[in-house]
Amino acid sequence: MGQDKLLVITDQAAVSLSAVRDAIKLVRKDGVEQLDPLIITQATSDSLTSLESLSITDVVSLCKSSEFPSDQLLTNISRILKPGGAVLLHLVSQSADNQKTNSSLERKLFLAGFLDIHSQSIGVMCKKPSWKIGSSFALKKTPQVLPKIQINDDNDLIDEDSLLTEEDLKKPDLPSVGDCEVGSTRKACKNCSCGRAEEEEKVKLGLTMDEINNPQSACGNCGLGDAFRCGTCPYKGLPAFKLGEKVTLSGNFLASDI
């Protein structure tokens, strides 16, 4: 206790010794009579410049004005206060606005870096952090444990050949190719010898032998050529001819142009 230094500051010009002791009792429960506090009246931010850093154990502020202590004064209090030291901002005059004043003091103390701030009917209590400004310590990192993947060696890869059936393995039957590569969209070649030219002639003409040997026309335009024939004319596609005379075709009429 002999090494403890307690500082009392006030914005008043004078303060009674009993008021100082009553305020100290709110911070210290025992040994108040043996304490010899340092008292500074009408304290300003410059009043603490002569005090060494980290030399004061606790600070009691007797506040008459809601503006006391100032932000700069709180900064100096934090400088001279030892880590873990207590600070009491004691309101000398009680009023209906005490709750509002306490909220303002709490905000100022928080911005000044004090911790464990709590309001009481007589003012606001707080503490300076137990660590020094600029101190550092190592953070313990929890090693990240990756989940283990269970590999079952009994599960072999599937043989792709086992997925094929007997039908899949059979060789497909390809269609036979004739002399003219006969198909639904092919034409008979120039020297056709497979009979496709004759089949195309029958399909293309769609006429009977009587209609070819003795052509007749109900409209009179069938023999004039495709330019004069209607869309359903049976002679459509044939060259012009005379009615009643056999329709004659040139030798290369059905021959392919390819």
C-alpha positions in Angstrom: 0.0 0.0 0.0 2.9 2.4 0.6 3.7 2.4 -3.1 0.2 3.2 -4.2 -0.3 6.8 -5.5 -3.8 8.1 -5.7 -4.7 11.3 -7.7 -7.7 13.4 -7.0 -8.6 16.1 -9.6 -11.5 18.6 -9.7 -12.7 21.4 -11.7 -13.5 23.4 -8.6 -11.2 26.0 -6.9 -11.5 24.3 -3.5 -12.8 21.0 -2.2 -13.4 19.7 1.3 -11.3 16.9 2.7 -14.4 14.9 3.7 -15.6 15.0 0.1 -12.3 13.7 -1.1 -12.3 10.9 1.4 -15.9 9.9 0.6 -15.0 9.7 -3.1 -11.8 7.7 -2.4 -13.9 5.1 -0.4 -15.8 4.4 -3.6 -12.6 3.2 -5.2 -10.7 1.8 -2.1 -12.5 -0.2 0.5 -9.7 -0.4 3.0 -6.7 1.7 4.1 -8.3 5.1 3.2 -7.0 6.7 6.3 -3.4 5.8 5.5 -3.6 7.2 1.9 -2.0 10.6 1.1 -3.6 11.5 -2.2 -2.3 14.1 -4.6 -5.0 16.7 -5.1 -5.1 19.1 -8.0 -7.9 21.8 -8.1 -9.1 23.5 -11.3 -7.3 20.8 -13.2 -6.6 21.2 -16.9 -4.8 19.0 -19.5 -1.6 20.9 -18.6 -1.9 20.1 -14.9 -0.7 16.5 -15.4 2.3 17.2 -17.7 4.7 17.1 -14.7 3.6 13.7 -13.6 5.5 10.7 -14.8 3.9 8.1 -17.0 2.5 5.0 -15.3 3.1 6.5 -11.9 -0.5 6.7 -10.5 -2.4 3.7 -9.2 -6.0 5.2 -9.2 -7.7 8.5 -10.2 -10.7 10.2 -8.7 -12.3 13.1 -10.5 -14.8 15.3 -8.6 -16.8 16.8 -11.4 -19.0 19.8 -11.0 -19.4 20.5 -14.7 -20.7 17.9 -17.2 -17.8 18.9 -19.5 -15.1 17.9 -17.0 -12.8 16.1 -17.6 -12.0 17.1 -21.2 -10.8 14.7 -23.8 -7.2 15.9 -23.6 -7.3 15.5 -19.8 -8.6 11.9 -20.1 -5.7 11.2 -22.5 -3.2 12.5 -19.9 -4.9 10.5 -17.1 -4.5 7.3 -19.3 -0.8 8.2 -19.7 0.0 8.5 -16.0 -2.2 5.7 -14.8 -0.8 2.2 -14.3 -2.2 -0.7 -16.3 -5.4 -2.0 -14.6 -5.8 1.2 -12.6 -9.3 2.5 -11.7 -10.9 5.8 -12.6 -13.9 7.3 -10.9 -15.7 10.3 -12.4 -17.8 11.4 -9.4 -20.6 13.9 -10.0 -20.6 16.4 -7.1 -24.0 17.9 -7.9 -26.9 15.5 -8.4 -29.6 16.5 -10.9 -32.3 15.0 -13.1 -29.9 15.0 -16.1 -27.4 12.7 -14.4 -28.3 9.8 -16.6 -27.7 11.9 -19.7 -24.4 13.2 -18.2 -23.3 9.6 -17.4 -24.0 8.5 -21.0 -21.8 11.4 -22.2 -19.0 10.4 -19.8 -19.2 6.8 -20.8 -18.8 7.7 -24.4 -15.7 9.9 -23.6 -14.1 7.2 -21.5 -14.7 4.6 -24.3 -13.1 6.8 -26.9 -10.1 7.4 -24.5 -9.4 3.7 -24.4 -10.8 2.7 -21.0 -12.5 -0.6 -20.3 -15.1 -2.1 -17.9 -17.2 1.1 -18.0 -20.3 1.2 -15.9 -22.6 3.9 -14.5 -23.6 4.3 -10.9 -25.7 6.8 -9.1 -22.6 8.8 -8.0 -20.9 8.8 -11.4 -19.0 6.5 -13.8 -16.4 3.8 -13.0 -13.9 2.4 -15.5 -10.4 0.8 -15.7 -7.3 1.2 -17.8 -6.4 -1.9 -19.9 -4.0 -4.2 -18.1 -1.6 -4.2 -21.1 0.7 -1.5 -22.1 0.4 0.5 -25.3 2.5 -1.1 -28.0 2.7 -4.5 -26.3 2.3 -7.6 -28.4 1.7 -11.3 -27.9 1.5 -14.3 -30.2 -1.9 -15.7 -31.2 -2.3 -19.4 -30.9 -3.6 -20.8 -34.1 -5.6 -24.0 -34.0 -4.2 -26.4 -36.6 -6.7 -27.2 -39.2 -7.4 -30.9 -39.4 -8.4 -32.1 -42.8 -11.0 -34.8 -43.0 -9.6 -38.2 -43.9 -10.9 -39.8 -47.0 -11.7 -43.4 -46.7 -10.5 -45.3 -49.8 -11.9 -48.7 -50.3 -9.5 -50.7 -52.5 -12.0 -53.5 -52.9 -14.0 -51.5 -55.3 -12.4 -52.0 -58.7 -13.2 -50.1 -61.9 -16.1 -51.5 -64.0 -15.0 -53.3 -67.2 -16.6 -51.4 -70.0 -16.8 -54.5 -72.2 -19.1 -56.1 -69.7 -21.7 -53.4 -70.4 -22.0 -54.5 -74.0 -24.6 -57.1 -75.0 -24.5 -59.7 -77.8 -26.6 -57.4 -80.0 -24.1 -54.6 -79.6 -21.3 -56.8 -80.8 -23.0 -57.9 -84.0 -21.8 -56.4 -87.2 -24.5 -54.2 -88.8 -25.9 -55.2 -92.2 -25.2 -52.5 -94.7 -27.6 -51.9 -97.6 -26.5 -53.3 -101.0 -25.4 -50.8 -103.6 -26.6 -51.2 -107.2 -24.9 -50.1 -110.4 -26.5 -46.7 -110.2 -26.4 -46.3 -106.4 -30.2 -46.6 -106.4 -31.8 -44.6 -103.7 -34.9 -42.5 -103.0 -33.2 -39.3 -104.1 -30.8 -40.6 -106.8 -31.3 -40.3 -110.6 -30.5 -42.9 -113.2 -27.1 -42.5 -114.7 -26.5 -41.7 -118.4 -25.9 -45.3 -119.5 -28.3 -47.0 -117.1 -28.4 -50.8 -117.3 -30.2 -51.6 -114.0 -33.7 -50.7 -115.1 -33.9 -47.5 -113.0 -34.4 -45.3 -116.1 -37.5 -47.3 -117.1 -38.9 -47.1 -113.6 -38.3 -43.3 -113.5 -40.0 -42.9 -116.8 -43.2 -44.6 -115.6 -43.2 -42.7 -112.4 -42.4 -39.4 -114.0 -44.9 -39.7 -116.8 -47.8 -41.3 -114.9 -49.5 -41.8 -118.3 -51.0 -44.8 -120.1 -49.9 -46.0 -123.5 -53.2 -44.7 -125.0 -52.5 -41.2 -123.5 -49.0 -41.2 -125.1 -50.0 -42.6 -128.5 -53.2 -40.5 -128.8 -53.0 -37.5 -126.5 -56.2 -35.5 -125.9 -56.9 -32.3 -124.0 -60.1 -31.1 -122.5 -58.7 -27.5 -122.1 -56.8 -27.5 -125.3 -53.6 -26.3 -123.6 -51.9 -29.6 -122.7 -50.0 -29.8 -126.0 -48.7 -26.2 -125.9 -46.1 -26.9 -123.2 -45.6 -26.4 -119.5 -46.1 -22.7 -119.7 -49.7 -23.2 -120.7 -50.5 -26.3 -118.6 -52.3 -26.3 -115.3 -50.8 -27.6 -112.1 -52.6 -31.0 -112.3 -52.0 -31.6 -116.0 -50.9 -35.3 -116.6 -48.6 -34.1 -119.5 -46.7 -31.7 -117.2 -42.9 -32.0 -117.8 -43.3 -33.3 -121.4 -42.3 -31.3 -124.5 -45.0 -29.7 -126.6 -46.9 -32.0 -129.0 -49.9 -32.0 -131.3 -53.2 -33.4 -130.1 -54.0 -36.8 -131.6 -50.3 -37.5 -132.5 -48.0 -39.8 -130.5 -45.8 -38.0 -127.9 -42.2 -38.4 -128.8 -39.2 -38.0 -126.4 -35.7 -37.3 -127.3 -33.0 -39.9 -126.5 -31.5 -38.0 -123.6 -34.7 -36.8 -122.1 -34.4 -39.0 -118.9 -30.6 -39.0 -118.9 -28.8 -37.6 -115.8 -27.0 -34.3 -116.3 -24.2 -35.5 -114.0 
